[in-house]
Structures are given as C-alpha cells and as structure tokens.
Amino acid sequence: MQSIPYDRAAAIAYAHKWARGRNPAFYNYDTVGGDCTNFASQCLHAGSKVMNYAPEYGWYYTSANRKAPAWTGVPYFHQFITRKEVSPGPFGEAAELQDVQPGDFVQLKFDSADTFGHTPVIVSVGKSPRLSNILIAAHTYDTDYRPLSTYYTTDMRFIHILGVYKG
C-alpha cells in the first residue's frame, strides 16, 4: 500500500481555524463525553485526506451516528494511529517529547485511573524540548496556542504522525 506524506501545515491551519468554533460538517460531542478527539480527528483528516472505513477498527466519520470509535474515543484514536498492520489512513508511533512536531498529538491523563481522557493537537514546538514550548489547540475546553505545561496531568503520551496510507 502506498504511503504519502502527512500535510502538517493543513492540519495546523485547520486547528487554528476551528479551535474556538465548530465546523458544521461535524457533530459537536461536548455534551456527550467531550469533543476533543473529534476535533483531533478533524485536524488529522485535514492533513491526511484519507479515512479507513473498516467497521470495527477503522477511523472514519460520515455522520454523528456513523463513525468509528477511533474518530471520537481517546484510547481508540491512539490504538488506530499506532497500529502495526498496513491499512488506509494516517499512521504514527509513540514518541518522546523531543521528537514531536506541529501536527502531532498528545494525550493526557487527569486522574489515577488507567485511562487517557484528552487529545489535543500540537500546533507549535519551540526550539528546546520543554512542555512550556509545546503549544496545543483543543476542543471541549476550547483553546489555541495553550502551553502544554499549563495542564495538571498525571500522565501524557505523544503520538508522532509518520504518514498516510492511501488505500
């Protein structure tokens, strides 16, 4: 399957355009669990242009009630992006702080539970790898250019996007 580059600039431009608003083409999940991963998926799609329509393990959105769990669910988003098998859509890997780039993602855990609960998109990375130099955009608690260091978390994990399989 052919791999194409991920358009980081398109993902970031989308993030800035919709960070404090809602694209009417997508349902707003704020009142039903949060809109953060839906927004992250929209940004990722803006930079990849390829969805994976596999019913159970894909990554797609056609309507509020016809979407893959990976489109809106924090753990499923991570599982899909870091999958080992080759299938259509964006793919990536777990990364360290010093390896992230604008257009990548971070997932945050806020309590002692074993669940990550928030997926912001990284819109800027400073010259040195510090949390205060990484700026994010996110939904649910809408923000743009927010320093990652301002979140009070118990854990975080980074997802570096490597490319997109065309399908």
GINOR-V212749 format. One line per field, one symbol per residue. psi: psi as a letter, one per 40 degrees, with the letter a starting at -180 (. if undefined). burial: b if it has 24 or more other ideal C-beta (glycine too) atoms within 12 Angstrom, else e. A space follows every 50 residues. Layout:
psi=???
burial=???
This chain:
psi=hhhiihgddddddddddedeahheeiihedefeiedddddddddddedeh ihehddeahihdidegiidedehddddddddeidihiiiiiaiiiideei iheaiihiheaeifhiehgihheihadigideehiiiiicghihfhhdee hhieiiiihhhdahhd.
burial=eeeeebbbebbbebbbebbeeeeeebbbbeeeebbbbbbbbbbbbbbbeb bbeeeeebbbbeeeeebbbbbbbbbbbbbbbbbeeebbbbbbebbebeeb bbbbbbbbeeeeeeebbbbbbbbbbeeeeebeebbbbbbbeebbbbebee beeeebbbbbbbbbbee
